[in-house]
Amino acid sequence: MFDSAILLIRNPYHSLMAEFNRKCAGHLGHATDAQWRSKEWPEFVDSYASWWASHALSWLQFGRRLLVLHYEDLQRALFPQLRLLTLFLNATVMEERLMCAQNNQDGHFKRSGGAQRPSFDPFTAEMRSTIDSYIHTVDQALRDRNYNGLPHNY
């Protein structure tokens, strides 16, 4: 259906927590400890973690022309990642625009730091085992298709 695509992959642990926060408290809010302890959280992890893996695997399998970017690489080294993106898009972008993006990468539309994180680890050993198996599967699929594997900080 698409001639090309950009697949942006984020650490599933961070992605799960961010999406649960958004679902419970909007784009800038945080879920409460009670929400993290509710039955909704394990159900969410069960469905969303498998979606994280199947989404990436589907694009890797069916994408004709694909650029894979890792969210953590964008955070760590935005400028070179933007260069890859513009090359993939065959777009000409002035150096000043890329520098502007880099200088303003900590925009205003994100949650505040860890102050509102749950007071406990919301991931059970069973959740971690499941998520880690998805990470391994996606990492192997990336490597099998000659893409960089997932960053080691997963």
N, CA, C and O of each residue as an XYZ file, in Angstrom:
616
protein
N       0.817     -1.192      0.000
C       0.000      0.000      0.000
C       0.865      1.262      0.000
O       0.450      2.295     -0.524
N       2.068      1.184      0.586
C       2.957      2.334      0.647
C       4.247      2.019     -0.100
O       4.750      0.897     -0.041
N       4.776      3.009     -0.799
C       6.046      2.814     -1.493
C       7.209      2.804     -0.518
O       8.193      2.093     -0.725
N       7.100      3.588      0.541
C       8.161      3.641      1.538
C       7.567      4.062      2.875
O       6.459      4.591      2.951
N       8.344      3.808      3.930
C       7.867      4.135      5.268
C       9.044      4.343      6.202
O      10.149      3.858      5.955
N       8.789      5.070      7.273
C       9.757      5.251      8.340
C       9.177      4.541      9.560
O       8.086      4.874     10.021
N       9.903      3.578     10.069
C       9.479      2.836     11.249
C      10.265      3.364     12.441
O      11.482      3.198     12.516
N       9.569      3.993     13.360
C      10.176      4.531     14.572
C       9.883      3.561     15.706
O       8.724      3.331     16.051
N      10.936      2.994     16.285
C      10.780      1.996     17.339
C      11.291      2.585     18.653
O      12.387      3.142     18.717
N      10.473      2.448     19.701
C      10.844      2.930     21.030
C      10.926      1.742     21.991
O      10.223      0.746     21.818
N      11.771      1.854     22.984
C      11.864      0.852     24.031
C      10.442      0.533     24.511
O       9.723      1.442     24.925
N      10.026     -0.736     24.465
C       8.631     -1.045     24.805
C       8.277     -0.738     26.262
O       7.127     -0.414     26.558
N       9.234     -0.834     27.163
C       8.934     -0.484     28.556
C       8.554      0.993     28.660
O       7.568      1.345     29.306
N       9.348      1.848     28.019
C       9.058      3.287     28.042
C       7.787      3.601     27.256
O       6.982      4.441     27.657
N       7.628      2.916     26.142
C       6.449      3.131     25.309
C       5.168      2.734     26.044
O       4.173      3.456     25.996
N       5.195      1.601     26.713
C       4.031      1.137     27.480
C       3.663      2.137     28.566
O       2.494      2.489     28.723
N       4.653      2.588     29.308
C       4.376      3.523     30.398
C       3.862      4.854     29.857
O       2.932      5.433     30.418
N       4.456      5.338     28.779
C       4.015      6.614     28.204
C       2.580      6.523     27.694
O       1.783      7.437     27.906
N       2.256      5.430     27.028
C       0.911      5.285     26.481
C      -0.116      5.078     27.597
O      -1.239      5.573     27.496
N       0.246      4.363     28.648
C      -0.681      4.192     29.770
C      -0.911      5.534     30.466
O      -2.038      5.853     30.844
N       0.159      6.319     30.634
C       0.001      7.666     31.193
C      -0.941      8.496     30.338
O      -1.833      9.164     30.862
N      -0.749      8.458     29.019
C      -1.602      9.232     28.118
C      -3.050      8.773     28.211
O      -3.972      9.588     28.266
N      -3.235      7.471     28.228
C      -4.585      6.903     28.290
C      -5.296      7.301     29.589
O      -6.494      7.583     29.587
N      -4.555      7.320     30.682
C      -5.163      7.599     31.994
C      -5.243      9.087     32.322
O      -6.153      9.516     33.032
N      -4.293      9.883     31.809
C      -4.195     11.264     32.291
C      -3.923     12.288     31.194
O      -3.544     13.419     31.498
N      -4.103     11.927     29.950
C      -3.910     12.888     28.864
C      -2.451     13.010     28.448
O      -1.581     12.300     28.953
N      -2.206     13.921     27.520
C      -0.882     14.043     26.903
C       0.219     14.519     27.840
O       1.388     14.205     27.615
N      -0.119     15.263     28.874
C       0.915     15.788     29.762
C       0.799     15.258     31.189
O       1.616     15.600     32.044
N      -0.211     14.425     31.454
C      -0.454     13.948     32.807
C       0.195     12.610     33.099
O       0.839     12.005     32.241
N       0.008     12.163     34.337
C       0.572     10.904     34.807
C      -0.515     10.058     35.452
O      -1.384     10.573     36.156
N      -0.457      8.763     35.206
C      -1.370      7.836     35.883
C      -1.043      7.828     37.371
O       0.102      8.047     37.766
N      -2.044      7.579     38.179
C      -1.851      7.505     39.627
C      -1.364      6.104     40.004
O      -1.479      5.164     39.217
N      -0.822      5.978     41.213
C      -0.418      4.654     41.695
C      -1.604      3.690     41.666
O      -1.441      2.514     41.341
N      -2.784      4.181     42.002
C      -3.981      3.321     41.984
C      -4.245      2.792     40.571
O      -4.631      1.635     40.408
N      -4.043      3.619     39.562
C      -4.247      3.163     38.180
C      -3.187      2.133     37.778
O      -3.489      1.167     37.079
N      -1.938      2.347     38.227
C      -0.877      1.375     37.932
C      -1.172      0.041     38.613
O      -0.807     -1.013     38.091
N      -1.824      0.077     39.765
C      -2.120     -1.150     40.524
C      -3.445     -1.799     40.087
O      -3.765     -2.902     40.529
N      -4.197     -1.133     39.242
C      -5.497     -1.656     38.821
C      -5.335     -2.844     37.875
O      -4.243     -3.113     37.374
N      -6.441     -3.548     37.643
C      -6.411     -4.678     36.699
C      -6.249     -4.191     35.262
O      -5.901     -4.968     34.373
N      -6.500     -2.909     35.038
C      -6.369     -2.360     33.686
C      -4.918     -2.389     33.201
O      -4.675     -2.612     32.015
N      -3.950     -2.168     34.098
C      -2.537     -2.126     33.712
C      -2.060     -3.468     33.150
O      -1.510     -3.471     32.049
N      -2.232     -4.611     33.830
C      -1.757     -5.862     33.225
C      -2.476     -6.207     31.918
O      -1.876     -6.780     31.009
N      -3.750     -5.860     31.828
C      -4.474     -6.090     30.577
C      -3.899     -5.222     29.461
O      -3.755     -5.668     28.322
N      -3.577     -3.988     29.802
C      -2.979     -3.065     28.841
C      -1.626     -3.594     28.368
O      -1.347     -3.618     27.169
N      -0.788     -4.018     29.316
C       0.535     -4.554     28.962
C       0.388     -5.762     28.053
O       1.108     -5.893     27.063
N      -0.533     -6.634     28.387
C      -0.730     -7.845     27.589
C      -1.083     -7.522     26.147
O      -0.537     -8.131     25.226
N      -1.980     -6.581     25.938
C      -2.397     -6.276     24.562
C      -1.411     -5.350     23.856
O      -1.106     -5.559     22.682
N      -0.913     -4.336     24.545
C      -0.071     -3.347     23.874
C       1.331     -3.882     23.593
O       1.916     -3.545     22.564
N       1.880     -4.702     24.475
C       3.223     -5.248     24.241
C       3.222     -6.134     22.996
O       4.153     -6.081     22.193
N       2.182     -6.943     22.837
C       2.133     -7.787     21.635
C       1.932     -6.930     20.391
O       2.465     -7.248     19.328
N       1.163     -5.840     20.514
C       0.997     -4.925     19.375
C       2.335     -4.285     19.012
O       2.651     -4.155     17.829
N       3.130     -3.881     20.011
C       4.451     -3.274     19.767
C       5.270     -4.193     18.866
O       5.852     -3.749     17.877
N       5.309     -5.458     19.210
C       6.102     -6.410     18.431
C       5.491     -6.664     17.057
O       6.201     -6.629     16.052
N       4.195     -6.919     16.997
C       3.583     -7.252     15.702
C       3.637     -6.076     14.735
O       3.776     -6.275     13.529
N       3.527     -4.857     15.249
C       3.618     -3.673     14.401
C       4.997     -3.599     13.737
O       5.101     -3.429     12.522
N       6.043     -3.728     14.538
C       7.402     -3.679     13.987
C       7.636     -4.840     13.023
O       8.179     -4.644     11.935
N       7.235     -6.031     13.413
C       7.472     -7.204     12.571
C       6.717     -7.115     11.245
O       7.233     -7.542     10.212
N       5.514     -6.571     11.265
C       4.749     -6.419     10.015
C       5.441     -5.466      9.058
O       5.552     -5.751      7.865
N       5.908     -4.333      9.573
C       6.611     -3.389      8.705
C       7.903     -4.002      8.173
O       8.253     -3.797      7.011
N       8.604     -4.744      9.006
C       9.842     -5.376      8.549
C       9.563     -6.430      7.482
O      10.365     -6.623      6.569
N       8.446     -7.096      7.597
C       8.110     -8.137      6.628
C       7.563     -7.571      5.329
O       7.924     -8.039      4.249
N       6.697     -6.570      5.419
C       5.975     -6.117      4.234
C       6.424     -4.762      3.692
O       6.023     -4.380      2.593
N       7.241     -4.037      4.436
C       7.699     -2.736      3.960
C       8.618     -2.873      2.756
O       9.591     -3.626      2.792
N       8.313     -2.156      1.710
C       9.132     -2.232      0.492
C      10.440     -1.469      0.671
O      11.525     -2.017      0.479
N      10.324     -0.235      1.030
C      11.482      0.638      1.246
C      11.290      1.221      2.639
O      10.356      1.985      2.882
N      12.177      0.856      3.541
C      11.948      1.142      4.955
C      13.181      1.782      5.582
O      14.309      1.335      5.373
N      12.943      2.829      6.348
C      13.981      3.411      7.193
C      13.581      3.107      8.632
O      12.488      3.464      9.070
N      14.464      2.452      9.355
C      14.203      2.139     10.754
C      14.982      3.125     11.613
O      16.204      3.234     11.506
N      14.258      3.838     12.461
C      14.875      4.751     13.422
C      14.494      4.294     14.824
O      13.396      3.789     15.055
N      15.415      4.482     15.741
C      15.159      4.146     17.139
C      14.973      5.443     17.912
O      15.804      6.348     17.836
N      13.895      5.522     18.643
C      13.550      6.713     19.425
C      14.728      7.146     20.304
O      15.035      8.334     20.403
N      15.374      6.181     20.931
C      16.490      6.485     21.821
C      17.671      7.082     21.058
O      18.403      7.904     21.609
N      17.867      6.688     19.808
C      18.922      7.290     18.984
C      18.583      8.737     18.645
O      19.469      9.590     18.583
N      17.303      9.009     18.427
C      16.881     10.394     18.186
C      17.168     11.255     19.421
O      17.611     12.397     19.294
N      16.916     10.709     20.605
C      17.183     11.452     21.833
C      18.674     11.666     22.034
O      19.102     12.743     22.450
N      19.460     10.646     21.741
C      20.902     10.675     21.994
C      21.663     11.499     20.960
O      22.595     12.225     21.307
N      21.273     11.389     19.706
C      22.020     12.031     18.621
C      21.043     12.480     17.536
O      20.974     11.878     16.464
N      20.297     13.530     17.819
C      19.240     13.976     16.914
C      19.773     14.372     15.540
O      19.227     13.952     14.520
N      20.827     15.171     15.504
C      21.328     15.712     14.241
C      21.648     14.611     13.218
O      21.145     14.677     12.097
N      22.466     13.599     13.559
C      22.743     12.554     12.559
C      21.499     11.757     12.156
O      21.395     11.296     11.019
N      20.565     11.596     13.081
C      19.344     10.871     12.749
C      18.484     11.678     11.779
O      17.876     11.119     10.866
N      18.436     12.994     11.982
C      17.705     13.848     11.038
C      18.355     13.819      9.663
O      17.667     13.887      8.644
N      19.663     13.720      9.632
C      20.371     13.609      8.343
C      19.934     12.336      7.612
O      19.635     12.371      6.418
N      19.900     11.216      8.334
C      19.443      9.955      7.730
C      18.021     10.093      7.199
O      17.704      9.627      6.104
N      17.189     10.727      7.977
C      15.787     10.907      7.603
C      15.657     11.748      6.333
O      14.901     11.394      5.428
N      16.385     12.853      6.263
C      16.288     13.711      5.069
C      16.855     13.012      3.834
O      16.342     13.189      2.729
N      17.913     12.217      4.019
C      18.452     11.448      2.891
C      17.428     10.420      2.407
O      17.223     10.256      1.204
N      16.794      9.738      3.343
C      15.782      8.747      2.993
C      14.631      9.389      2.231
O      14.120      8.822      1.265
N      14.228     10.575      2.671
C      13.125     11.282      2.023
C      13.552     11.999      0.748
O      12.724     12.557      0.028
N      14.860     11.974      0.479
C      15.421     12.685     -0.663
C      15.028     14.165     -0.605
O      14.651     14.772     -1.607
N      15.131     14.715      0.597
C      14.762     16.115      0.837
C      16.007     16.942      1.087
O      16.957     16.492      1.728
N      15.982     18.144      0.575
C      17.066     19.072      0.835
C      16.644     19.972      1.986
O      15.615     20.645      1.927
N      17.459     19.969      3.028
C      17.158     20.772      4.208
C      18.405     21.574      4.552
O      19.512     21.038      4.614
N      18.205     22.855      4.772
C      19.344     23.699      5.129
C      19.886     23.289      6.499
O      19.136     22.918      7.402
N      21.195     23.368      6.620
C      21.877     23.026      7.865
C      21.298     23.778      9.064
O      21.195     23.226     10.159
N      20.922     25.036      8.852
C      20.378     25.854      9.946
C      19.080     25.252     10.497
O      18.815     25.335     11.696
N      18.280     24.651      9.624
C      17.016     24.044     10.075
C      17.282     22.831     10.958
O      16.608     22.621     11.967
N      18.278     22.032     10.563
C      18.635     20.872     11.377
C      19.196     21.313     12.729
O      18.899     20.708     13.760
N      20.005     22.366     12.716
C      20.558     22.897     13.969
C      19.437     23.448     14.844
O      19.468     23.283     16.063
N      18.456     24.096     14.238
C      17.316     24.631     14.984
C      16.551     23.496     15.658
O      16.163     23.609     16.821
N      16.338     22.415     14.934
C      15.645     21.260     15.513
C      16.442     20.690     16.681
O      15.878     20.357     17.723
N      17.743     20.582     16.503
C      18.583     20.049     17.569
C      18.576     20.962     18.791
O      18.507     20.489     19.926
N      18.648     22.259     18.558
C      18.675     23.210     19.676
C      17.348     23.299     20.410
O      17.298     23.782     21.541
N      16.275     22.842     19.784
C      14.942     22.920     20.401
C      14.313     21.544     20.616
O      13.089     21.418     20.670
N      15.140     20.530     20.737
C      14.603     19.176     20.851
C      13.901     18.901     22.179
O      13.162     17.922     22.282
N      14.108     19.722     23.178
C      13.422     19.550     24.463
C      12.186     20.426     24.527
O      12.041     21.219     25.458
N      11.300     20.301     23.564
C      10.112     21.139     23.460
C       9.244     21.158     24.701
O       9.584     20.547     25.715
N       8.149     21.844     24.625
C       7.269     22.055     25.769
C       6.181     20.997     25.903
O       5.510     20.938     26.934
N       5.995     20.172     24.900
C       4.842     19.276     24.889
C       5.236     17.858     25.277
O       5.147     16.927     24.476
N       5.671     17.717     26.517
C       5.973     16.395     27.041
C       5.767     16.402     28.547
O       5.686     17.454     29.181
N       5.686     15.212     29.094
C       5.483     15.103     30.539
C       6.732     15.566     31.275
O       7.846     15.496     30.755
N       6.519     16.040     32.499
C       7.658     16.418     33.327
C       8.434     15.160     33.689
O       7.934     14.049     33.512
N       9.634     15.325     34.186
C      10.533     14.217     34.515
C       9.919     13.146     35.386
O       8.698     13.005     35.448
N      10.753     12.408     36.047
C      10.326     11.241     36.799
C       9.575     11.533     38.080
O       9.251     10.601     38.817
N       9.286     12.784     38.372
C       8.630     13.125     39.631
C       7.296     12.401     39.797
O       6.899     12.103     40.923
N       6.606     12.117     38.716
C       5.294     11.503     38.811
C       5.301     10.018     38.439
O       4.240      9.447     38.184
N       6.455      9.397     38.404
C       6.504      7.962     38.104
C       5.841      7.192     39.235
O       5.732      7.701     40.351
N       5.396      5.969     38.960
C       4.807      5.184     40.050
C       5.834      5.002     41.173
O       7.040      5.018     40.928
N       5.359      4.834     42.373
C       6.252      4.690     43.522
C       6.810      3.271     43.623
O       7.518      2.952     44.578
N       6.496      2.421     42.650
C       6.938      1.023     42.632
C       7.151      0.627     41.169
O       6.737      1.342     40.257
N       7.795     -0.511     40.958
C       7.991     -1.018     39.602
C       6.674     -1.632     39.130
O       6.235     -2.636     39.689
N       6.038     -1.049     38.115
C       4.735     -1.575     37.680
C       4.828     -2.873     36.868
O       3.806     -3.498     36.582
N       6.034     -3.276     36.500
C       6.202     -4.475     35.684
C       6.490     -5.688     36.567
O       7.475     -5.709     37.305
N       5.629     -6.687     36.485
C       5.852     -7.931     37.218
C       6.916     -8.750     36.495
O       7.275     -8.442     35.358
N       7.415     -9.781     37.147
C       8.404    -10.667     36.519
C       7.809    -11.316     35.264
O       8.501    -11.483     34.259
N       6.539    -11.675     35.329
C       5.876    -12.287     34.166
C       5.784    -11.291     33.005
O       6.032    -11.651     31.854
N       5.427    -10.042     33.310
C       5.377     -9.008     32.265
C       6.754     -8.833     31.639
O       6.882     -8.762     30.417
N       7.782     -8.763     32.477
C       9.148     -8.568     31.971
C       9.587     -9.727     31.078
O      10.235     -9.518     30.052
N       9.240    -10.913     31.461
C       9.592    -12.079     30.655
C       8.933    -12.004     29.276
O       9.573    -12.272     28.260
N       7.669    -11.643     29.251
C       6.932    -11.523     27.989
C       7.508    -10.408     27.125
O       7.767    -10.605     25.938
N       7.706     -9.240     27.722
C       8.223     -8.095     26.966
C       9.631     -8.391     26.453
O       9.958     -8.071     25.310
N      10.464     -9.002     27.298
C      11.831     -9.328     26.876
C      11.834    -10.301     25.704
O      12.702    -10.215     24.835
N      10.877    -11.224     25.666
C      10.818    -12.139     24.523
C      10.420    -11.395     23.247
O      10.920    -11.707     22.167
N       9.521    -10.411     23.367
C       9.175     -9.579     22.207
C      10.389     -8.770     21.747
O      10.646     -8.657     20.549
N      11.122     -8.215     22.690
C      12.329     -7.454     22.351
C      13.303     -8.342     21.578
O      13.844     -7.930     20.552
N      13.518     -9.536     22.064
C      14.442    -10.459     21.397
C      13.962    -10.775     19.972
O      14.764    -10.793     19.039
N      12.679    -11.018     19.810
C      12.122    -11.345     18.494
C      12.287    -10.191     17.519
O      12.705    -10.398     16.380
N      11.960     -8.973     17.956
C      12.089     -7.804     17.077
C      13.555     -7.528     16.775
O      13.901     -7.207     15.638
N      14.413     -7.646     17.769
C      15.845     -7.431     17.560
C      16.382     -8.407     16.515
O      17.118     -8.009     15.612
N      16.016     -9.673     16.635
C      16.488    -10.680     15.681
C      15.948    -10.398     14.279
O      16.675    -10.550     13.297
N      14.693     -9.995     14.175
C      14.111     -9.678     12.862
C      14.831     -8.497     12.220
O      15.070     -8.499     11.012
N      15.178     -7.492     13.018
C      15.938     -6.353     12.481
C      17.279     -6.821     11.938
O      17.652     -6.482     10.815
N      17.994     -7.591     12.724
C      19.326     -8.074     12.315
C      19.238     -8.993     11.091
O      20.094     -8.937     10.208
N      18.205     -9.834     11.041
C      18.030    -10.735      9.890
C      17.813     -9.963      8.597
O      18.102    -10.469      7.512
N      17.308     -8.742      8.708
C      17.038     -7.916      7.524
C      18.092     -6.827      7.345
O      17.878     -5.855      6.620
N      19.240     -7.002      8.016
C      20.393     -6.103      7.901
C      20.146     -4.689      8.398
O      20.733     -3.737      7.884
N      19.289     -4.547      9.387
C      19.111     -3.273     10.079
C      19.884     -3.347     11.387
O      20.225     -4.430     11.864
N      20.157     -2.173     11.962
C      20.748     -2.170     13.296
C      19.755     -2.789     14.261
O      18.550     -2.548     14.179
N      20.282     -3.595     15.178
C      19.416     -4.169     16.207
C      18.953     -3.090     17.176
O      19.326     -1.922     17.069
N      18.142     -3.514     18.109
C      17.649     -2.577     19.111
C      18.794     -2.073     19.970
O      19.745     -2.813     20.222
N      18.724     -0.826     20.428
C      19.781     -0.317     21.304
C      19.931     -1.187     22.546
O      18.957     -1.782     23.007
N      21.122     -1.266     23.081
C      21.407     -2.163     24.203
C      20.750     -1.725     25.501
O      20.679     -2.512     26.445
N      20.265     -0.485     25.574
C      19.657     -0.012     26.820
C      18.207     -0.444     26.943
O      17.481      0.098     27.777
N      17.763     -1.399     26.144
C      16.400     -1.895     26.275
C      16.346     -2.812     27.467
O      15.287     -3.357     27.780
